[in-house]
Amino acid sequence: MFDVFQTHATIVNDYRQNTLSERAIALNAKKNADLYQKAISQHGARSLLGAAWTSEERACFVHEGITNLPQQNWPELETVLDIGSGQGYFLSFLREKRGFRGKYIGMELLPEFDKIAKEVHSNDPQADFICADFLKYQFGDRKFDWIFSIGSLSPKKPDQEAFDLVFTEKMAQLANKGFSVFLNDLKYTAPSIIEQVPDAAYHNVEKFAENLQKRFPSSEILVIHYPHETSKDTLVHLIL
């Protein structure tokens, strides 16, 4: 489909022009917002259930799994970017459970969540929260040791594969050491769950990982079905 020896910036530009238009990016942002607005209306903006988690326990469980790589040396990591930072619960986890003392940037699309995160973490001088669309935001020359996307790829998109490509290309451009994403694996998702939550994205994780390996042949790609080999909850790590 494309030459893997192209620069990352060229690939992203090509796909922005040919596959994922600005209008499509805006539509995908709306799909994200719609899914979480529905959860907010049911559970309130302060609850983790309002961020479309099925329980607080499950959110903590995923946070444990996605931050447990040997390559994520928490005493040495200086900067983290959290895309889809919600109400800031992941920052609390990193501070309390991983001993992370570095700079944290949380990027959130929904103003309701962003406002709460800023209130909760107002006394943390090493934390900044930005209310913006990740794909549209200009980071300048800033880079981050590790980047996380725990929920941003979960809402279903009309052009999911193209969106995933552009999204992960930008993550790779901004990462010093690597990035981690959370996905639902279609292969291990029961049809009843898909019926219950039709607006969620269910990925062909094997193909997702193959695409990453093609685009970043010198990187290590780790796919972890969490907590066991047939779990639909999947953690995909790219180690630069």
Solvent accessible surface area in square Angstrom, and as a share of the most:
residue,aa,sasa,rsa
1,M,199,0.89
2,F,55,0.23
3,D,81,0.42
4,V,48,0.27
5,F,175,0.73
6,Q,53,0.23
7,T,89,0.52
8,H,65,0.29
9,A,53,0.41
10,T,55,0.32
11,I,1,0.01
12,V,11,0.07
13,N,76,0.39
14,D,48,0.25
15,Y,22,0.09
16,R,51,0.19
17,Q,141,0.63
18,N,124,0.64
19,T,63,0.37
20,L,0,0.00
21,S,52,0.34
22,E,102,0.46
23,R,193,0.70
24,A,17,0.13
25,I,1,0.01
26,A,46,0.35
27,L,76,0.38
28,N,1,0.00
29,A,21,0.16
30,K,121,0.51
31,K,77,0.33
32,N,20,0.10
33,A,26,0.20
34,D,63,0.33
35,L,25,0.12
36,Y,28,0.11
37,Q,73,0.33
38,K,109,0.46
39,A,11,0.08
40,I,24,0.12
41,S,94,0.60
42,Q,127,0.57
43,H,86,0.38
44,G,32,0.31
45,A,24,0.19
46,R,138,0.50
47,S,34,0.22
48,L,11,0.06
49,L,56,0.28
50,G,0,0.00
51,A,15,0.12
52,A,47,0.37
53,W,34,0.12
54,T,100,0.58
55,S,35,0.22
56,E,95,0.42
57,E,130,0.59
58,R,58,0.21
59,A,0,0.00
60,C,65,0.39
61,F,88,0.37
62,V,1,0.00
63,H,10,0.04
64,E,69,0.31
65,G,8,0.07
66,I,0,0.00
67,T,2,0.01
68,N,106,0.54
69,L,17,0.08
70,P,119,0.75
71,Q,68,0.30
72,Q,5,0.02
73,N,63,0.32
74,W,18,0.06
75,P,122,0.77
76,E,119,0.53
77,L,8,0.04
78,E,123,0.55
79,T,34,0.20
80,V,0,0.00
81,L,0,0.00
82,D,2,0.01
83,I,5,0.03
84,G,32,0.31
85,S,7,0.04
86,G,9,0.09
87,Q,7,0.03
88,G,1,0.01
89,Y,83,0.31
90,F,7,0.03
91,L,0,0.00
92,S,31,0.20
93,F,15,0.06
94,L,0,0.00
95,R,34,0.13
96,E,134,0.60
97,K,125,0.53
98,R,56,0.20
99,G,37,0.36
100,F,0,0.00
101,R,156,0.57
102,G,11,0.11
103,K,49,0.21
104,Y,0,0.00
105,I,1,0.01
106,G,0,0.00
107,M,3,0.01
108,E,12,0.05
109,L,51,0.25
110,L,4,0.02
111,P,86,0.54
112,E,61,0.28
113,F,3,0.01
114,D,9,0.05
115,K,131,0.56
116,I,15,0.08
117,A,0,0.00
118,K,92,0.39
119,E,85,0.38
120,V,89,0.51
121,H,23,0.10
122,S,82,0.53
123,N,146,0.75
124,D,31,0.16
125,P,119,0.75
126,Q,73,0.33
127,A,14,0.11
128,D,63,0.33
129,F,21,0.09
130,I,34,0.17
131,C,54,0.32
132,A,25,0.20
133,D,27,0.14
134,F,8,0.03
135,L,4,0.02
136,K,99,0.42
137,Y,69,0.26
138,Q,150,0.67
139,F,16,0.07
140,G,73,0.70
141,D,137,0.71
142,R,102,0.37
143,K,98,0.41
144,F,2,0.01
145,D,14,0.07
146,W,1,0.00
147,I,0,0.00
148,F,0,0.00
149,S,0,0.00
150,I,11,0.06
151,G,18,0.17
152,S,9,0.06
153,L,1,0.01
154,S,19,0.12
155,P,1,0.01
156,K,107,0.45
157,K,7,0.03
158,P,87,0.55
159,D,38,0.20
160,Q,37,0.17
161,E,84,0.38
162,A,11,0.08
163,F,12,0.05
164,D,11,0.05
165,L,13,0.07
166,V,0,0.00
167,F,6,0.02
168,T,1,0.01
169,E,0,0.00
170,K,26,0.11
171,M,0,0.00
172,A,7,0.05
173,Q,62,0.27
174,L,15,0.08
175,A,3,0.02
176,N,74,0.38
177,K,86,0.37
178,G,0,0.00
179,F,0,0.00
180,S,0,0.00
181,V,0,0.00
182,F,8,0.03
183,L,1,0.01
184,N,14,0.07
185,D,6,0.03
186,L,87,0.43
187,K,147,0.62
188,Y,72,0.27
189,T,12,0.07
190,A,44,0.34
191,P,103,0.65
192,S,58,0.38
193,I,56,0.29
194,I,56,0.28
195,E,138,0.62
196,Q,136,0.61
197,V,64,0.37
198,P,80,0.51
199,D,58,0.30
200,A,11,0.09
201,A,3,0.03
202,Y,39,0.15
203,H,11,0.05
204,N,84,0.43
205,V,3,0.02
206,E,118,0.53
207,K,92,0.39
208,F,17,0.07
209,A,16,0.12
210,E,87,0.39
211,N,32,0.17
212,L,1,0.00
213,Q,72,0.32
214,K,124,0.53
215,R,9,0.03
216,F,8,0.03
217,P,80,0.51
218,S,116,0.75
219,S,13,0.09
220,E,84,0.38
221,I,28,0.14
222,L,49,0.24
223,V,59,0.34
224,I,64,0.33
225,H,40,0.18
226,Y,45,0.17
227,P,82,0.51
228,H,106,0.47
229,E,149,0.67
230,T,81,0.47
231,S,11,0.07
232,K,42,0.18
233,D,16,0.09
234,T,0,0.00
235,L,1,0.01
236,V,0,0.00
237,H,0,0.00
238,L,0,0.00
239,I,21,0.10
240,L,87,0.43
